[in-house]
Amino acid sequence: MVSKIGSKKSPLCSLTLWLVLEDYMHMLIHTLDYAPDVFFDSPESFSIGFKAAMTGLTLIQTDLIFASLDLIRLVLIHDSILPPPSDKPVPPKFPIYASRIQQVIEKEGYELIGYLLSGLTGDFPEDSSSNVITIFRNIAAVWPQQLLSWLPSVLQQLNSTTVSDEAKASFLTEITKFVLSFVVW
């Protein structure tokens, strides 16, 4: 399911890849913050940036993992995918942004969940858990049915030496309860 991309490269190649991806993540974060029209402009460029962030989750380098998680978190907490307040008009570009995010999550969500759980139980830094929790909460809130359909298969692919079958079953039960507690189907 998850391959460590940088683990089979030479140290210099891995370092270069990490540095380039980390810089790219920071550039995308600033673009999202200050120029969301540019960030979400093209479905292809947004998708490539999101995939690059997912790739960053597979490389064992703390700063890159944090930058990748930050970008994914910022995308998944973007105001465009949340229900608008009833007293304020929806900004004109928000439906486009929401559509782009929806398309990427529908296509990449399964793999993203796998990377998050694999990293959380493996090589992610301990301080990354709050970002992972935020990402999971937002996926559960916006894409509850997809999350519940992806989880059983993703959990089965996790290494049984690091995550017991009992822990996997317990996690699935807890996530299902969490999702069902606030979702109206």
OpenMM code with the backbone's topology and positions (N, CA, C; nanometers):
from openmm import Vec3, app, unit

residues = "MET VAL SER LYS ILE GLY SER LYS LYS SER PRO LEU CYS SER LEU THR LEU TRP LEU VAL LEU GLU ASP TYR MET HIS MET LEU ILE HIS THR LEU ASP TYR ALA PRO ASP VAL PHE PHE ASP SER PRO GLU SER PHE SER ILE GLY PHE LYS ALA ALA MET THR GLY LEU THR LEU ILE GLN THR ASP LEU ILE PHE ALA SER LEU ASP LEU ILE ARG LEU VAL LEU ILE HIS ASP SER ILE LEU PRO PRO PRO SER ASP LYS PRO VAL PRO PRO LYS PHE PRO ILE TYR ALA SER ARG ILE GLN GLN VAL ILE GLU LYS GLU GLY TYR GLU LEU ILE GLY TYR LEU LEU SER GLY LEU THR GLY ASP PHE PRO GLU ASP SER SER SER ASN VAL ILE THR ILE PHE ARG ASN ILE ALA ALA VAL TRP PRO GLN GLN LEU LEU SER TRP LEU PRO SER VAL LEU GLN GLN LEU ASN SER THR THR VAL SER ASP GLU ALA LYS ALA SER PHE LEU THR GLU ILE THR LYS PHE VAL LEU SER PHE VAL VAL TRP".split()
positions = [
    Vec3(0.0825, -0.1183, 0.0000),
    Vec3(0.0000, 0.0000, 0.0000),
    Vec3(0.0871, 0.1249, 0.0000),
    Vec3(0.1731, 0.1400, 0.0969),
    Vec3(0.2548, 0.2595, 0.1071),
    Vec3(0.3997, 0.2209, 0.0869),
    Vec3(0.4623, 0.2797, -0.0102),
    Vec3(0.6050, 0.2558, -0.0290),
    Vec3(0.6793, 0.3799, 0.0160),
    Vec3(0.7914, 0.3610, 0.0759),
    Vec3(0.8751, 0.4721, 0.1194),
    Vec3(0.9604, 0.5134, 0.0011),
    Vec3(0.9191, 0.6168, -0.0676),
    Vec3(0.9820, 0.6561, -0.1923),
    Vec3(1.1296, 0.6871, -0.1725),
    Vec3(1.1631, 0.7586, -0.0684),
    Vec3(1.3010, 0.7997, -0.0485),
    Vec3(1.3909, 0.6920, 0.0065),
    Vec3(1.3366, 0.5796, 0.0493),
    Vec3(1.4168, 0.4784, 0.1167),
    Vec3(1.5094, 0.4026, 0.0229),
    Vec3(1.4834, 0.3987, -0.1065),
    Vec3(1.5656, 0.3218, -0.1992),
    Vec3(1.6537, 0.4114, -0.2850),
    Vec3(1.6549, 0.5383, -0.2578),
    Vec3(1.7352, 0.6323, -0.3339),
    Vec3(1.8691, 0.6522, -0.2638),
    Vec3(1.9628, 0.7073, -0.3367),
    Vec3(2.0894, 0.7436, -0.2746),
    Vec3(2.0619, 0.8572, -0.1764),
    Vec3(2.1450, 0.8738, -0.0731),
    Vec3(2.1213, 0.9811, 0.0241),
    Vec3(2.1127, 1.1197, -0.0394),
    Vec3(2.1973, 1.1485, -0.1385),
    Vec3(2.1943, 1.2793, -0.2028),
    Vec3(2.0655, 1.2988, -0.2814),
    Vec3(2.0226, 1.1979, -0.3535),
    Vec3(1.8978, 1.2050, -0.4298),
    Vec3(1.7792, 1.2224, -0.3354),
    Vec3(1.7775, 1.1484, -0.2257),
    Vec3(1.6692, 1.1592, -0.1281),
    Vec3(1.6657, 1.2984, -0.0670),
    Vec3(1.7828, 1.3515, -0.0315),
    Vec3(1.7888, 1.4842, 0.0273),
    Vec3(1.7363, 1.5882, -0.0707),
    Vec3(1.7759, 1.5786, -0.1953),
    Vec3(1.7298, 1.6722, -0.2968),
    Vec3(1.5787, 1.6616, -0.3143),
    Vec3(1.5267, 1.5398, -0.3215),
    Vec3(1.3831, 1.5191, -0.3349),
    Vec3(1.3089, 1.5791, -0.2168),
    Vec3(1.3575, 1.5539, -0.0964),
    Vec3(1.2930, 1.6093, 0.0228),
    Vec3(1.2902, 1.7612, 0.0191),
    Vec3(1.4037, 1.8196, -0.0136),
    Vec3(1.4124, 1.9655, -0.0131),
    Vec3(1.3221, 2.0283, -0.1186),
    Vec3(1.3205, 1.9707, -0.2369),
    Vec3(1.2353, 2.0234, -0.3436),
    Vec3(1.0882, 2.0088, -0.3055),
    Vec3(1.0494, 1.8923, -0.2566),
    Vec3(0.9094, 1.8724, -0.2170),
    Vec3(0.8705, 1.9620, -0.1007),
    Vec3(0.9597, 1.9773, -0.0050),
    Vec3(0.9281, 2.0643, 0.1088),
    Vec3(0.9085, 2.2087, 0.0623),
    Vec3(0.9970, 2.2578, -0.0235),
    Vec3(0.9814, 2.3932, -0.0776),
    Vec3(0.8509, 2.4057, -0.1557),
    Vec3(0.8178, 2.3031, -0.2328),
    Vec3(0.6940, 2.3032, -0.3110),
    Vec3(0.5724, 2.3078, -0.2183),
    Vec3(0.5772, 2.2319, -0.1079),
    Vec3(0.4660, 2.2340, -0.0127),
    Vec3(0.4482, 2.3740, 0.0459),
    Vec3(0.5579, 2.4373, 0.0842),
    Vec3(0.5490, 2.5724, 0.1415),
    Vec3(0.4964, 2.6726, 0.0384),
    Vec3(0.5388, 2.6583, -0.0864),
    Vec3(0.4882, 2.7457, -0.1916),
    Vec3(0.3375, 2.7254, -0.2096),
    Vec3(0.2928, 2.5999, -0.2093),
    Vec3(0.1498, 2.5722, -0.2248),
    Vec3(0.0691, 2.6245, -0.1061),
    Vec3(0.1233, 2.6110, 0.0131),
    Vec3(0.0546, 2.6627, 0.1320),
    Vec3(0.0357, 2.8144, 0.1195),
    Vec3(0.1408, 2.8850, 0.0789),
    Vec3(0.1302, 3.0310, 0.0618),
    Vec3(0.0353, 3.0663, -0.0521),
    Vec3(0.0366, 2.9888, -0.1574),
    Vec3(-0.0547, 3.0135, -0.2689),
    Vec3(-0.1991, 2.9937, -0.2235),
    Vec3(-0.2246, 2.8889, -0.1481),
    Vec3(-0.3588, 2.8647, -0.0958),
    Vec3(-0.4024, 2.9785, -0.0049),
    Vec3(-0.3125, 3.0247, 0.0805),
    Vec3(-0.3460, 3.1328, 0.1741),
    Vec3(-0.3709, 3.2658, 0.1040),
    Vec3(-0.2846, 3.3004, 0.0069),
    Vec3(-0.2869, 3.4348, -0.0494),
    Vec3(-0.3447, 3.4445, -0.1904),
    Vec3(-0.3528, 3.3332, -0.2605),
    Vec3(-0.4057, 3.3363, -0.3977),
    Vec3(-0.4830, 3.2078, -0.4273),
    Vec3(-0.5942, 3.1862, -0.3555),
    Vec3(-0.6674, 3.0606, -0.3761),
    Vec3(-0.7172, 3.0417, -0.5194),
    Vec3(-0.7424, 3.1517, -0.5906),
    Vec3(-0.7838, 3.1378, -0.7308),
    Vec3(-0.6753, 3.0687, -0.8119),
    Vec3(-0.5509, 3.1016, -0.7848),
    Vec3(-0.4390, 3.0382, -0.8545),
    Vec3(-0.4261, 2.8923, -0.8104),
    Vec3(-0.4408, 2.8696, -0.6810),
    Vec3(-0.4247, 2.7352, -0.6254),
    Vec3(-0.5273, 2.6379, -0.6835),
    Vec3(-0.6532, 2.6810, -0.6906),
    Vec3(-0.7609, 2.5941, -0.7370),
    Vec3(-0.7924, 2.6120, -0.8856),
    Vec3(-0.7171, 2.6967, -0.9565),
    Vec3(-0.7476, 2.7352, -1.0938),
    Vec3(-0.7712, 2.6171, -1.1871),
    Vec3(-0.6827, 2.5227, -1.1854),
    Vec3(-0.6927, 2.4104, -1.2789),
    Vec3(-0.7066, 2.2803, -1.2021),
    Vec3(-0.7993, 2.1941, -1.2439),
    Vec3(-0.8109, 2.0659, -1.1736),
    Vec3(-0.6814, 1.9851, -1.1800),
    Vec3(-0.6097, 1.9964, -1.2900),
    Vec3(-0.4866, 1.9184, -1.3046),
    Vec3(-0.3775, 1.9690, -1.2110),
    Vec3(-0.3577, 2.1012, -1.2054),
    Vec3(-0.2505, 2.1536, -1.1208),
    Vec3(-0.2825, 2.1333, -0.9730),
    Vec3(-0.4089, 2.1497, -0.9349),
    Vec3(-0.4459, 2.1245, -0.7954),
    Vec3(-0.4247, 1.9778, -0.7616),
    Vec3(-0.4660, 1.8895, -0.8511),
    Vec3(-0.4493, 1.7462, -0.8287),
    Vec3(-0.3019, 1.7091, -0.8153),
    Vec3(-0.2161, 1.7678, -0.8987),
    Vec3(-0.0726, 1.7400, -0.8913),
    Vec3(-0.0161, 1.7871, -0.7577),
    Vec3(-0.0559, 1.9047, -0.7132),
    Vec3(-0.0096, 1.9553, -0.5842),
    Vec3(-0.0544, 1.8673, -0.4688),
    Vec3(-0.1787, 1.8206, -0.4763),
    Vec3(-0.2304, 1.7335, -0.3709),
    Vec3(-0.1556, 1.6003, -0.3699),
    Vec3(-0.1314, 1.5453, -0.4883),
    Vec3(-0.0540, 1.4198, -0.4981),
    Vec3(0.0885, 1.4389, -0.4463),
    Vec3(0.1463, 1.5545, -0.4717),
    Vec3(0.2807, 1.5826, -0.4203),
    Vec3(0.2788, 1.5844, -0.2678),
    Vec3(0.1738, 1.6409, -0.2095),
    Vec3(0.1617, 1.6401, -0.0632),
    Vec3(0.1482, 1.4969, -0.0119),
    Vec3(0.0735, 1.4153, -0.0829),
    Vec3(0.0611, 1.2754, -0.0422),
    Vec3(0.1958, 1.2038, -0.0528),
    Vec3(0.2719, 1.2352, -0.1569),
    Vec3(0.4060, 1.1776, -0.1703),
    Vec3(0.4933, 1.2191, -0.0530),
    Vec3(0.4792, 1.3433, -0.0105),
    Vec3(0.5552, 1.3914, 0.1044),
    Vec3(0.5281, 1.3119, 0.2317),
    Vec3(0.4103, 1.2521, 0.2394),
    Vec3(0.3768, 1.1703, 0.3567),
    Vec3(0.4510, 1.0370, 0.3556),
    Vec3(0.5061, 0.9989, 0.2422),
    Vec3(0.5733, 0.8695, 0.2318),
    Vec3(0.7235, 0.8792, 0.2532),
    Vec3(0.7739, 1.0003, 0.2601),
    Vec3(0.9172, 1.0194, 0.2788),
    Vec3(0.9459, 1.0421, 0.4270),
    Vec3(1.0462, 0.9765, 0.4765),
    Vec3(1.0753, 0.9838, 0.6194),
    Vec3(1.1639, 1.1060, 0.6439),
    Vec3(1.0982, 1.2216, 0.6514),
    Vec3(1.1660, 1.3477, 0.6775),
    Vec3(1.0660, 1.4378, 0.7472),
    Vec3(1.0947, 1.4724, 0.8710),
    Vec3(0.9998, 1.5406, 0.9585),
    Vec3(0.9438, 1.6690, 0.8991),
    Vec3(1.0278, 1.7595, 0.8533),
    Vec3(0.9789, 1.8877, 0.8026),
    Vec3(0.8885, 1.8703, 0.6813),
    Vec3(0.9226, 1.7767, 0.5957),
    Vec3(0.8399, 1.7504, 0.4779),
    Vec3(0.7053, 1.6903, 0.5179),
    Vec3(0.7062, 1.5996, 0.6121),
    Vec3(0.5797, 1.5404, 0.6589),
    Vec3(0.4900, 1.6487, 0.7167),
    Vec3(0.5467, 1.7367, 0.8002),
    Vec3(0.4663, 1.8454, 0.8577),
    Vec3(0.4126, 1.9392, 0.7504),
    Vec3(0.4957, 1.9757, 0.6535),
    Vec3(0.4503, 2.0645, 0.5465),
    Vec3(0.3400, 1.9983, 0.4641),
    Vec3(0.3549, 1.8701, 0.4345),
    Vec3(0.2531, 1.7970, 0.3579),
    Vec3(0.1223, 1.7873, 0.4358),
    Vec3(0.1320, 1.7540, 0.5630),
    Vec3(0.0117, 1.7480, 0.6468),
    Vec3(-0.0555, 1.8845, 0.6573),
    Vec3(0.0249, 1.9896, 0.6699),
    Vec3(-0.0323, 2.1246, 0.6785),
    Vec3(-0.1102, 2.1585, 0.5520),
    Vec3(-0.0534, 2.1292, 0.4359),
    Vec3(-0.1235, 2.1596, 0.3116),
    Vec3(-0.2537, 2.0802, 0.3015),
    Vec3(-0.2471, 1.9517, 0.3291),
    Vec3(-0.3681, 1.8681, 0.3216),
    Vec3(-0.4729, 1.9173, 0.4210),
    Vec3(-0.4300, 1.9507, 0.5413),
    Vec3(-0.5226, 2.0024, 0.6433),
    Vec3(-0.5868, 2.1324, 0.5961),
    Vec3(-0.5071, 2.2240, 0.5424),
    Vec3(-0.5612, 2.3515, 0.4955),
    Vec3(-0.6619, 2.3328, 0.3826),
    Vec3(-0.6363, 2.2388, 0.2945),
    Vec3(-0.7318, 2.2104, 0.1869),
    Vec3(-0.8616, 2.1568, 0.2465),
    Vec3(-0.8498, 2.0653, 0.3428),
    Vec3(-0.9692, 1.9981, 0.3955),
    Vec3(-1.0462, 2.0801, 0.4986),
    Vec3(-0.9889, 2.1914, 0.5436),
    Vec3(-1.0659, 2.2807, 0.6315),
    Vec3(-1.1051, 2.4093, 0.5585),
    Vec3(-1.0832, 2.4122, 0.4277),
    Vec3(-1.1156, 2.5322, 0.3510),
    Vec3(-1.2639, 2.5632, 0.3629),
    Vec3(-1.2941, 2.6908, 0.3778),
    Vec3(-1.4323, 2.7351, 0.3957),
    Vec3(-1.5250, 2.6936, 0.2821),
    Vec3(-1.4709, 2.6684, 0.1652),
    Vec3(-1.5550, 2.6350, 0.0503),
    Vec3(-1.6238, 2.4996, 0.0635),
    Vec3(-1.5708, 2.4100, 0.1453),
    Vec3(-1.6345, 2.2781, 0.1565),
    Vec3(-1.7240, 2.2676, 0.2790),
    Vec3(-1.7281, 2.3730, 0.3586),
    Vec3(-1.8151, 2.3751, 0.4761),
    Vec3(-1.9463, 2.4432, 0.4407),
    Vec3(-2.0540, 2.4066, 0.5084),
    Vec3(-2.1812, 2.4748, 0.4805),
    Vec3(-2.1671, 2.6245, 0.5094),
    Vec3(-2.2142, 2.7087, 0.4179),
    Vec3(-2.1998, 2.8530, 0.4380),
    Vec3(-2.2937, 2.9030, 0.5478),
    Vec3(-2.2533, 3.0060, 0.6199),
    Vec3(-2.3455, 3.0657, 0.7168),
    Vec3(-2.4674, 3.1205, 0.6432),
    Vec3(-2.5813, 3.1089, 0.7063),
    Vec3(-2.7050, 3.1503, 0.6392),
    Vec3(-2.7131, 3.3016, 0.6202),
    Vec3(-2.6379, 3.3766, 0.6994),
    Vec3(-2.6462, 3.5220, 0.6907),
    Vec3(-2.5434, 3.5843, 0.5965),
    Vec3(-2.4607, 3.5015, 0.5318),
    Vec3(-2.3580, 3.5554, 0.4426),
    Vec3(-2.3675, 3.4879, 0.3057),
    Vec3(-2.3481, 3.5658, 0.2010),
    Vec3(-2.3502, 3.5049, 0.0672),
    Vec3(-2.2240, 3.4203, 0.0447),
    Vec3(-2.2386, 3.3204, -0.0380),
    Vec3(-2.1262, 3.2334, -0.0724),
    Vec3(-2.0373, 3.3077, -0.1722),
    Vec3(-1.9070, 3.3163, -0.1452),
    Vec3(-1.8188, 3.3797, -0.2444),
    Vec3(-1.8316, 3.3083, -0.3791),
    Vec3(-1.8247, 3.3825, -0.4882),
    Vec3(-1.8534, 3.3250, -0.6206),
    Vec3(-1.7634, 3.2089, -0.6609),
    Vec3(-1.6392, 3.2063, -0.6161),
    Vec3(-1.5471, 3.0995, -0.6567),
    Vec3(-1.5555, 2.9760, -0.5665),
    Vec3(-1.6253, 2.9843, -0.4542),
    Vec3(-1.6300, 2.8710, -0.3612),
    Vec3(-1.6864, 2.7434, -0.4220),
    Vec3(-1.7899, 2.7484, -0.5033),
    Vec3(-1.8365, 2.6234, -0.5651),
    Vec3(-1.7297, 2.5569, -0.6533),
    Vec3(-1.6476, 2.6386, -0.7192),
    Vec3(-1.5392, 2.5827, -0.8010),
    Vec3(-1.4352, 2.5169, -0.7109),
    Vec3(-1.3976, 2.5873, -0.6033),
    Vec3(-1.2994, 2.5311, -0.5096),
    Vec3(-1.3511, 2.3993, -0.4511),
    Vec3(-1.4762, 2.4016, -0.4068),
    Vec3(-1.5349, 2.2817, -0.3455),
    Vec3(-1.5375, 2.1656, -0.4447),
    Vec3(-1.5684, 2.1959, -0.5695),
    Vec3(-1.5704, 2.0920, -0.6721),
    Vec3(-1.4322, 2.0317, -0.6934),
    Vec3(-1.3298, 2.1161, -0.6960),
    Vec3(-1.1923, 2.0673, -0.7130),
    Vec3(-1.1523, 1.9760, -0.5970),
    Vec3(-1.1832, 2.0204, -0.4762),
    Vec3(-1.1496, 1.9411, -0.3571),
    Vec3(-1.2254, 1.8087, -0.3602),
    Vec3(-1.3536, 1.8144, -0.3928),
    Vec3(-1.4365, 1.6941, -0.4011),
    Vec3(-1.3783, 1.5940, -0.5001),
    Vec3(-1.3394, 1.6417, -0.6180),
    Vec3(-1.2839, 1.5532, -0.7203),
    Vec3(-1.1558, 1.4854, -0.6726),
    Vec3(-1.0704, 1.5612, -0.6076),
    Vec3(-0.9433, 1.5047, -0.5608),
    Vec3(-0.9667, 1.4032, -0.4498),
    Vec3(-1.0544, 1.4334, -0.3563),
    Vec3(-1.0787, 1.3401, -0.2460),
    Vec3(-1.1464, 1.2137, -0.2971),
    Vec3(-1.2390, 1.2267, -0.3894),
    Vec3(-1.3015, 1.1067, -0.4452),
    Vec3(-1.1995, 1.0181, -0.5146),
    Vec3(-1.1012, 1.0801, -0.5805),
    Vec3(-1.0000, 1.0038, -0.6525),
    Vec3(-0.8878, 0.9546, -0.5612),
    Vec3(-0.8426, 1.0376, -0.4686),
    Vec3(-0.7235, 1.0086, -0.3894),
    Vec3(-0.7516, 0.9757, -0.2426),
    Vec3(-0.8761, 0.9842, -0.2002),
    Vec3(-0.9095, 0.9686, -0.0583),
    Vec3(-0.8672, 0.8354, 0.0013),
    Vec3(-0.8916, 0.7290, -0.0711),
    Vec3(-0.8546, 0.5958, -0.0222),
    Vec3(-0.7044, 0.5886, 0.0051),
    Vec3(-0.6267, 0.6343, -0.0911),
    Vec3(-0.4810, 0.6316, -0.0765),
    Vec3(-0.4360, 0.7262, 0.0347),
    Vec3(-0.4987, 0.8425, 0.0445),
    Vec3(-0.4649, 0.9381, 0.1502),
    Vec3(-0.4877, 0.8773, 0.2880),
    Vec3(-0.6018, 0.8126, 0.3071),
    Vec3(-0.6319, 0.7489, 0.4356),
    Vec3(-0.5253, 0.6432, 0.4663),
    Vec3(-0.4850, 0.5685, 0.3665),
    Vec3(-0.3797, 0.4682, 0.3856),
    Vec3(-0.2489, 0.5306, 0.4288),
    Vec3(-0.2092, 0.6393, 0.3628),
    Vec3(-0.0849, 0.7073, 0.3995),
    Vec3(-0.0920, 0.7627, 0.5415),
    Vec3(-0.2059, 0.8214, 0.5752),
    Vec3(-0.2210, 0.8797, 0.7092),
    Vec3(-0.2117, 0.7738, 0.8183),
    Vec3(-0.2838, 0.6639, 0.8001),
    Vec3(-0.2818, 0.5592, 0.9026),
    Vec3(-0.1470, 0.4878, 0.9076),
    Vec3(-0.0884, 0.4643, 0.7918),
    Vec3(0.0429, 0.4008, 0.7887),
    Vec3(0.1469, 0.4892, 0.8562),
    Vec3(0.1421, 0.6172, 0.8278),
    Vec3(0.2359, 0.7103, 0.8900),
    Vec3(0.2127, 0.7262, 1.0380),
    Vec3(0.0866, 0.7339, 1.0764),
    Vec3(0.0531, 0.7513, 1.2178),
    Vec3(0.0995, 0.6317, 1.3002),
    Vec3(0.0927, 0.5135, 1.2424),
    Vec3(0.1359, 0.3931, 1.3135),
    Vec3(0.2799, 0.3570, 1.2821),
    Vec3(0.3459, 0.4404, 1.2023),
    Vec3(0.4818, 0.4086, 1.1605),
    Vec3(0.5788, 0.5235, 1.1786),
    Vec3(0.6026, 0.5959, 1.0692),
    Vec3(0.7135, 0.6901, 1.0633),
    Vec3(0.6795, 0.8366, 1.0848),
    Vec3(0.5544, 0.8728, 1.1066),
    Vec3(0.5231, 1.0130, 1.1309),
    Vec3(0.5799, 1.0561, 1.2649),
    Vec3(0.6234, 1.1823, 1.2746),
    Vec3(0.6675, 1.2337, 1.4050),
    Vec3(0.5503, 1.2352, 1.5035),
    Vec3(0.5808, 1.2208, 1.6307),
    Vec3(0.4746, 1.2170, 1.7321),
    Vec3(0.3885, 1.3427, 1.7310),
    Vec3(0.4475, 1.4570, 1.7038),
    Vec3(0.3743, 1.5835, 1.7053),
    Vec3(0.2767, 1.5987, 1.5898),
    Vec3(0.2760, 1.5058, 1.4976),
    Vec3(0.1899, 1.5180, 1.3796),
    Vec3(0.0475, 1.4691, 1.4045),
    Vec3(0.0229, 1.4076, 1.5169),
    Vec3(-0.1086, 1.3467, 1.5388),
    Vec3(-0.2230, 1.4482, 1.5371),
    Vec3(-0.2009, 1.5709, 1.5824),
    Vec3(-0.3105, 1.6686, 1.5811),
    Vec3(-0.3523, 1.7024, 1.4375),
    Vec3(-0.2562, 1.7145, 1.3459),
    Vec3(-0.2914, 1.7382, 1.2058),
    Vec3(-0.3666, 1.6196, 1.1475),
    Vec3(-0.3208, 1.4992, 1.1790),
    Vec3(-0.3866, 1.3794, 1.1269),
    Vec3(-0.5301, 1.3715, 1.1802),
    Vec3(-0.5492, 1.4024, 1.3069),
    Vec3(-0.6839, 1.3996, 1.3659),
    Vec3(-0.7740, 1.5022, 1.2975),
    Vec3(-0.7227, 1.6223, 1.2748),
    Vec3(-0.8015, 1.7253, 1.2065),
    Vec3(-0.8398, 1.6800, 1.0661),
    Vec3(-0.7457, 1.6222, 0.9951),
    Vec3(-0.7736, 1.5734, 0.8601),
    Vec3(-0.8813, 1.4652, 0.8640),
    Vec3(-0.8677, 1.3702, 0.9565),
    Vec3(-0.9675, 1.2638, 0.9687),
    Vec3(-1.1045, 1.3197, 1.0032),
    Vec3(-1.1106, 1.4129, 1.0972),
    Vec3(-1.2395, 1.4713, 1.1364),
    Vec3(-1.3081, 1.5375, 1.0179),
    Vec3(-1.2313, 1.6109, 0.9388),
    Vec3(-1.2928, 1.6792, 0.8253),
    Vec3(-1.3350, 1.5825, 0.7161),
    Vec3(-1.2570, 1.4790, 0.6936),
    Vec3(-1.3003, 1.3777, 0.5970),
    Vec3(-1.4275, 1.3099, 0.6473),
    Vec3(-1.4317, 1.2798, 0.7769),
    Vec3(-1.5512, 1.2161, 0.8344),
    Vec3(-1.6723, 1.3075, 0.8246),
    Vec3(-1.6524, 1.4374, 0.8400),
    Vec3(-1.7642, 1.5315, 0.8355),
    Vec3(-1.8157, 1.5536, 0.6933),
    Vec3(-1.7247, 1.5592, 0.5966),
    Vec3(-1.7646, 1.5938, 0.4604),
    Vec3(-1.7866, 1.4708, 0.3721),
    Vec3(-1.7087, 1.3664, 0.3945),
    Vec3(-1.7179, 1.2446, 0.3131),
    Vec3(-1.7360, 1.1214, 0.4030),
    Vec3(-1.8398, 1.1179, 0.4843),
    Vec3(-1.8545, 1.0081, 0.5817),
    Vec3(-1.8726, 0.8712, 0.5167),
    Vec3(-1.9543, 0.8636, 0.4133),
    Vec3(-1.9783, 0.7336, 0.3501),
    Vec3(-1.8513, 0.6796, 0.2848),
    Vec3(-1.7765, 0.7676, 0.2196),
    Vec3(-1.6530, 0.7234, 0.1559),
    Vec3(-1.5532, 0.6762, 0.2617),
    Vec3(-1.5392, 0.7524, 0.3694),
    Vec3(-1.4453, 0.7141, 0.4745),
    Vec3(-1.4793, 0.5755, 0.5291),
    Vec3(-1.6058, 0.5526, 0.5570),
    Vec3(-1.6458, 0.4222, 0.6113),
    Vec3(-1.6282, 0.3101, 0.5091),
    Vec3(-1.6365, 0.3419, 0.3814),
    Vec3(-1.6138, 0.2375, 0.2805),
    Vec3(-1.4648, 0.2107, 0.2604),
    Vec3(-1.3797, 0.3113, 0.2791),
    Vec3(-1.2359, 0.2943, 0.2601),
    Vec3(-1.1686, 0.2261, 0.3784),
    Vec3(-1.2141, 0.2560, 0.4986),
    Vec3(-1.1417, 0.2133, 0.6187),
    Vec3(-1.1179, 0.0633, 0.6329),
    Vec3(-1.2173, -0.0225, 0.6133),
    Vec3(-1.1901, -0.1653, 0.6347),
    Vec3(-1.0733, -0.2169, 0.5508),
    Vec3(-1.0711, -0.1811, 0.4246),
    Vec3(-0.9633, -0.2273, 0.3371),
    Vec3(-0.8292, -0.1658, 0.3758),
    Vec3(-0.8291, -0.0372, 0.4061),
    Vec3(-0.7043, 0.0300, 0.4454),
    Vec3(-0.6498, -0.0313, 0.5740),
    Vec3(-0.7371, -0.0546, 0.6703),
    Vec3(-0.6920, -0.1117, 0.7976),
    Vec3(-0.6324, -0.2506, 0.7788),
    Vec3(-0.6901, -0.3293, 0.6891),
    Vec3(-0.6366, -0.4635, 0.6660),
    Vec3(-0.4962, -0.4595, 0.6054),
    Vec3(-0.4637, -0.3518, 0.5377),
    Vec3(-0.3323, -0.3401, 0.4753),
    Vec3(-0.2237, -0.2909, 0.5707),
    Vec3(-0.2641, -0.2424, 0.6880),
    Vec3(-0.1636, -0.1977, 0.7848),
    Vec3(-0.0856, -0.3170, 0.8379),
    Vec3(0.0386, -0.2946, 0.8677),
    Vec3(0.1275, -0.3986, 0.9176),
    Vec3(0.0738, -0.4556, 1.0495),
    Vec3(0.0495, -0.5850, 1.0527),
    Vec3(-0.0070, -0.6492, 1.1723),
    Vec3(0.0916, -0.6564, 1.2875),
    Vec3(0.2190, -0.6381, 1.2596),
    Vec3(0.3155, -0.6383, 1.3705),
    Vec3(0.3138, -0.5055, 1.4455),
    Vec3(0.2718, -0.3980, 1.3800),
    Vec3(0.2622, -0.2692, 1.4485),
    Vec3(0.1210, -0.2395, 1.4962),
    Vec3(0.0214, -0.2903, 1.4252),
    Vec3(-0.1181, -0.2672, 1.4626),
    Vec3(-0.1886, -0.4018, 1.4661),
    Vec3(-0.2300, -0.4405, 1.5841),
    Vec3(-0.2955, -0.5713, 1.5986),
    Vec3(-0.4329, -0.5703, 1.5322),
    Vec3(-0.4825, -0.6883, 1.5011),
    Vec3(-0.6161, -0.6990, 1.4426),
    Vec3(-0.7227, -0.6454, 1.5383),
    Vec3(-0.7005, -0.6642, 1.6666),
    Vec3(-0.7948, -0.6113, 1.7664),
    Vec3(-0.7968, -0.4592, 1.7634),
    Vec3(-0.6786, -0.3984, 1.7526),
    Vec3(-0.6703, -0.2521, 1.7461),
    Vec3(-0.7369, -0.2002, 1.6195),
    Vec3(-0.7187, -0.2705, 1.5090),
    Vec3(-0.7821, -0.2305, 1.3831),
    Vec3(-0.9345, -0.2354, 1.3964),
    Vec3(-0.9847, -0.3441, 1.4538),
    Vec3(-1.1299, -0.3586, 1.4708),
    Vec3(-1.1841, -0.2509, 1.5648),
    Vec3(-1.1117, -0.2249, 1.6714),
    Vec3(-1.1537, -0.1221, 1.7671),
    Vec3(-1.1554, 0.0158, 1.7020),
    Vec3(-1.0525, 0.0459, 1.6247),
    Vec3(-1.0454, 0.1748, 1.5554),
    Vec3(-1.1628, 0.1898, 1.4589),
    Vec3(-1.1902, 0.0863, 1.3826),
    Vec3(-1.3016, 0.0917, 1.2876),
    Vec3(-1.4338, 0.1140, 1.3606),
    Vec3(-1.4531, 0.0462, 1.4716),
    Vec3(-1.5749, 0.0629, 1.5507),
    Vec3(-1.5875, 0.2059, 1.6019),
    Vec3(-1.4788, 0.2591, 1.6560),
    Vec3(-1.4809, 0.3957, 1.7103),
    Vec3(-1.5052, 0.4993, 1.6008),
    Vec3(-1.4404, 0.4833, 1.4879),
    Vec3(-1.4610, 0.5779, 1.3772),
    Vec3(-1.6050, 0.5693, 1.3273),
    Vec3(-1.6574, 0.4486, 1.3161),
    Vec3(-1.7954, 0.4314, 1.2708),
    Vec3(-1.8916, 0.4990, 1.3672),
    Vec3(-1.8719, 0.4793, 1.4977),
    Vec3(-1.9565, 0.5465, 1.5979),
    Vec3(-1.9457, 0.6978, 1.5847),
    Vec3(-1.8224, 0.7472, 1.5687),
    Vec3(-1.8004, 0.8908, 1.5554),
    Vec3(-1.8746, 0.9465, 1.4347),
    Vec3(-1.8605, 0.8798, 1.3214),
    Vec3(-1.9256, 0.9265, 1.1996),
    Vec3(-2.0773, 0.9220, 1.2140),
    Vec3(-2.1281, 0.8128, 1.2673),
    Vec3(-2.2727, 0.7974, 1.2799),
    Vec3(-2.3330, 0.8915, 1.3837),
    Vec3(-2.2518, 0.9399, 1.4773),
    Vec3(-2.3030, 1.0280, 1.5834),
    Vec3(-2.3400, 1.1662, 1.5314),
    Vec3(-2.2857, 1.2087, 1.4201),
    Vec3(-2.3190, 1.3424, 1.3716),
    Vec3(-2.3644, 1.3479, 1.2280),
    Vec3(-2.3765, 1.2340, 1.1627),
    Vec3(-2.4154, 1.2332, 1.0217),
    Vec3(-2.5596, 1.1878, 1.0081),
    Vec3(-2.6323, 1.2627, 0.9291),
    Vec3(-2.7679, 1.2228, 0.8926),
    Vec3(-2.7611, 1.1731, 0.7487),
    Vec3(-2.7881, 1.0487, 0.7280),
    Vec3(-2.7774, 0.9889, 0.5937),
    Vec3(-2.8978, 1.0300, 0.5191),
] * unit.nanometer
topology = app.Topology()
chain = topology.addChain("A")
for resn in residues:
    res = topology.addResidue(resn, chain)
    for name in ("N", "CA", "C"):
        topology.addAtom(name, app.Element.getBySymbol(name[0]), res)
